Amino acid sequence: MPVIGRFETGELLVYEEVAGPANYQSAARPTIVFRGLKQSVHRVLGVFADDGRIVDQQALAGRTLTYLVRGQPAALGAGAGLPEVADATNLAGSIYRALAVGV
């Protein structure tokens, strides 16, 4: 169920999860649509990956969050930084979860 709760202000706390794209493309980054909202996301509280990758919010439009995926955290420990994953990377085996507040 995507709606977790309602604040006194009337805003909803919602949760969504999606499978990663089978063919990641930086020119058309993946999205999460918050189905529990009728109008728009006011703020995203977090986006998380189950594969250890870092996920950054890229843009919000209505109920849709566009996000980008960065490399494995182990690369940071090796001094490689966290660049965006390469185009054509298969992320279909990963789950991306997000929490947001909106109406």
Backbone hydrogen bonds, N-H to C=O, Kabsch-Sander energy under -0.5 kcal/mol:
donor,donor_aa,acceptor,acceptor_aa,energy
4,I,2,P,-0.6
4,I,13,L,-3.2
5,G,13,L,-1.4
7,F,11,E,-3.0
10,G,7,F,-2.1
12,L,102,G,-3.5
13,L,5,G,-2.9
14,V,12,L,-0.6
14,V,100,A,-2.8
15,Y,2,P,-3.1
16,E,98,A,-2.0
18,V,96,Y,-2.4
20,G,91,L,-0.7
20,G,94,S,-2.7
24,Y,89,T,-2.6
28,A,25,Q,-1.0
29,R,26,S,-0.5
32,I,65,L,-2.3
34,F,32,I,-0.5
34,F,63,R,-2.7
35,R,33,V,-1.3
37,L,34,F,-1.4
38,K,103,V,-0.7
41,V,62,G,-2.7
42,H,101,V,-3.1
43,R,101,V,-1.9
45,L,43,R,-0.5
45,L,99,L,-2.3
46,G,99,L,-1.3
48,F,97,R,-3.1
49,A,53,R,-0.5
50,D,95,I,-1.9
52,G,49,A,-0.7
54,I,70,R,-0.5
54,I,71,G,-0.8
56,D,68,L,-2.6
58,Q,66,T,-3.2
59,A,66,T,-1.7
61,A,64,T,-2.3
64,T,61,A,-2.2
65,L,32,I,-2.9
66,T,59,A,-2.9
66,T,64,T,-0.5
67,Y,30,P,-2.2
68,L,56,D,-2.5
70,R,54,I,-3.3
71,G,83,P,-2.4
75,A,72,Q,-1.7
76,L,72,Q,-0.5
76,L,73,P,-0.9
77,G,73,P,-1.2
78,A,74,A,-1.0
79,G,76,L,-1.8
80,A,75,A,-2.8
85,V,69,V,-2.6
88,A,24,Y,-3.2
89,T,86,A,-1.5
91,L,21,P,-2.8
91,L,89,T,-0.8
94,S,91,L,-2.1
96,Y,18,V,-3.1
97,R,48,F,-2.9
98,A,16,E,-2.5
99,L,46,G,-2.2
100,A,14,V,-2.1
101,V,43,R,-2.8
102,G,12,L,-1.9
103,V,40,S,-2.1
